[in-house]
């Protein structure tokens, strides 16, 4: 899930993670977020019940011709640590949002 920072009335938007690195995350969403927008993104590490909330800044967005949704490239405001990246990217786990 993600939602714009500073908009307490917004409804969280479900997203799918396309890619992830220490510096950024690629999301697929049905809603368009403009470049420069700050978002909260909830990510759940494998074997954890409670998601962690990260702040990202939208770098780009483009329409996906296949799905009709939006591809959104974001930069983390604070880079993920090596342990977090490894936990999210291990082959026997999946990122839950």
RAFEN-V366286 format. One line per field, one symbol per residue. phi: phi as a letter, one per 40 degrees, with the letter a starting at -180 (. if undefined). Layout:
# RAFEN-V366286
phi->???
This chain:
# RAFEN-V366286
phi->.aaccgbccccdbcbbccaaaccaabbbbcbcbcdgccbcbcbbcdgbcbcbbbbbbccaaaccccbgcbcbcbbccbdccdccdcccbcccbbcbb
